[in-house]
């Protein structure tokens, strides 16, 4: 499906990407955030949640595994970090059957294979100099539409 790549030179560029993702996201979306430790997955997730209007502390789900945030526009966003999951079966204990979830932000999704909804969008982050490189790939029709909408906005990522 569709894929886009862009360089994120600094935190401002990451915040801008997050704002564009928030402004163009579908009503319900699953985002897999992929990359090594320190690649910027949590930073992008926090910036996306802020862009969606979440106020107050945005905690890292490293130890809690899931942090839930009510969104001003309705529904909940779930930020998950599955790094500490040993087996996808452990996801059953997290209560991931919420009908109010409109956005899933999943770090280390490969550890939850089979227990997660399919990704609409995969964001792979890698270190590049002082910044990051982001590869965005659609996994569903909704994800493709999301990327197409994102591409139509100012400062669109370059196609690859």
C-alpha positions as CSV (number, residue, x, y, z in Angstrom):
1,X,0.0,0.0,0.0
2,X,1.0,3.6,0.2
3,X,4.2,4.7,1.8
4,X,5.8,8.0,2.6
5,X,9.2,9.0,4.0
6,X,10.5,12.1,5.6
7,X,13.3,13.4,7.8
8,X,12.6,14.9,11.2
9,X,15.5,17.3,11.9
10,X,14.4,18.1,15.4
11,X,11.6,18.1,18.0
12,X,9.7,20.8,16.1
13,X,9.6,18.7,13.0
14,X,8.3,15.7,15.1
15,X,5.6,18.0,16.6
16,X,4.6,19.2,13.1
17,X,4.3,15.7,11.8
18,X,2.2,14.8,14.9
19,X,-0.1,17.8,14.3
20,X,-0.6,16.8,10.7
21,X,-1.3,13.2,11.6
22,X,-3.8,14.4,14.2
23,X,-5.5,16.8,11.8
24,X,-5.9,14.2,9.1
25,X,-6.6,11.0,11.1
26,X,-9.6,8.8,10.4
27,X,-12.4,8.5,13.0
28,X,-10.8,5.3,14.3
29,X,-7.2,4.4,13.8
30,X,-4.5,1.9,14.8
31,X,-0.9,3.2,14.6
32,X,2.1,0.9,15.1
33,X,5.1,2.9,16.2
34,X,8.3,0.9,15.3
35,X,12.0,1.5,15.9
36,X,14.8,0.8,18.3
37,X,15.1,2.2,21.8
38,X,15.5,5.9,21.7
39,X,14.1,6.3,18.1
40,X,11.4,8.7,19.2
41,X,8.3,6.5,19.4
42,X,7.1,7.9,22.7
43,X,8.0,11.4,21.6
44,X,5.8,11.2,18.5
45,X,3.0,9.5,20.5
46,X,3.1,12.4,23.1
47,X,3.1,15.0,20.4
48,X,0.2,13.3,18.7
49,X,-1.9,13.1,21.9
50,X,-1.1,16.8,22.6
51,X,-2.2,17.7,19.0
52,X,-5.5,15.9,19.7
53,X,-6.1,18.1,22.8
54,X,-4.9,15.9,25.6
55,X,-3.9,18.1,28.5
56,X,-2.0,17.3,31.7
57,X,0.6,14.7,32.2
58,X,1.1,12.2,29.4
59,X,2.9,9.3,31.0
60,X,5.1,6.7,29.3
61,X,3.4,3.3,29.3
62,X,6.7,1.6,29.7
63,X,5.8,0.0,33.1
64,X,2.0,0.3,33.0
65,X,1.8,-1.1,29.4
66,X,-1.3,0.9,28.6
67,X,-2.1,4.6,29.3
68,X,-5.7,5.7,28.4
69,X,-6.5,9.3,27.5
70,X,-10.0,10.8,27.0
71,X,-10.1,12.9,23.9
72,X,-11.9,16.2,23.8
73,X,-13.6,15.2,20.5
74,X,-14.9,12.0,22.1
75,X,-13.6,8.5,22.7
76,X,-10.3,7.4,24.1
77,X,-6.7,7.2,22.8
78,X,-4.7,4.3,24.1
79,X,-0.9,4.6,24.2
80,X,0.7,1.1,24.6
81,X,4.2,0.0,25.1
82,X,4.6,-3.8,24.7
83,X,8.3,-4.0,25.2
84,X,7.8,-5.9,28.4
85,X,5.3,-8.4,27.0
86,X,6.8,-11.9,26.8
87,X,3.9,-13.5,24.9
88,X,1.0,-12.0,22.9
89,X,-1.4,-14.0,25.2
90,X,-0.5,-11.6,28.0
91,X,-2.5,-8.9,26.2
92,X,-5.7,-10.6,27.4
93,X,-5.0,-9.3,30.9
94,X,-4.8,-5.6,29.7
95,X,-8.6,-5.3,29.0
96,X,-8.1,-4.3,25.4
97,X,-11.8,-4.6,24.4
98,X,-12.8,-1.0,24.8
99,X,-15.4,0.2,22.4
100,X,-14.6,3.8,23.2
101,X,-11.1,3.5,21.7
102,X,-10.7,5.7,18.6
103,X,-6.9,5.8,18.5
104,X,-4.4,3.0,19.3
105,X,-0.8,4.1,19.5
106,X,1.2,0.9,19.9
107,X,5.0,0.8,20.6
108,X,6.7,-2.6,20.0
109,X,3.7,-4.0,18.2
110,X,5.7,-7.1,17.1
111,X,5.5,-8.4,20.6
112,X,1.7,-8.4,20.5
113,X,1.3,-10.2,17.1
114,X,-2.1,-11.9,17.0
115,X,-3.5,-10.0,19.9
116,X,-3.7,-6.5,18.3
117,X,-6.0,-5.0,15.7
118,X,-4.4,-4.6,12.3
119,X,-2.4,-1.4,11.8
120,X,-3.9,1.3,9.7
121,X,-0.6,3.1,9.7
122,X,2.9,1.9,10.6
123,X,5.4,4.6,11.5
124,X,9.0,3.3,11.5
125,X,11.5,5.7,13.2
126,X,15.2,5.5,12.9
127,X,18.0,7.7,14.1
128,X,19.5,10.0,11.4
129,X,22.3,12.3,12.6
130,X,20.8,14.6,15.3
131,X,17.3,13.9,14.1
132,X,15.1,11.0,12.9
133,X,13.9,9.5,9.7
134,X,10.3,8.4,9.5
135,X,8.8,5.9,7.2
136,X,5.0,5.9,7.1
137,X,3.2,2.9,5.5
138,X,-0.5,2.3,5.2
139,X,-1.7,-1.1,6.2
140,X,-5.4,-0.7,5.4
141,X,-7.6,1.3,3.1
142,X,-8.3,3.7,5.9
143,X,-4.5,4.1,6.4
144,X,-4.0,4.7,2.7
145,X,-6.7,7.4,2.8
146,X,-5.0,8.9,5.8
147,X,-1.6,9.0,4.0
148,X,-3.2,10.5,0.9
149,X,-4.9,13.2,3.1
150,X,-1.6,13.8,4.9
151,X,0.2,14.2,1.5
152,X,-2.3,16.8,0.4
153,X,-1.5,19.0,3.4
154,X,1.3,21.6,3.6
155,X,4.7,20.2,4.1
156,X,3.7,16.8,2.9
157,X,6.2,13.9,3.2
158,X,8.0,12.9,0.0
159,X,6.8,9.8,-1.7
160,X,9.2,7.0,-2.1
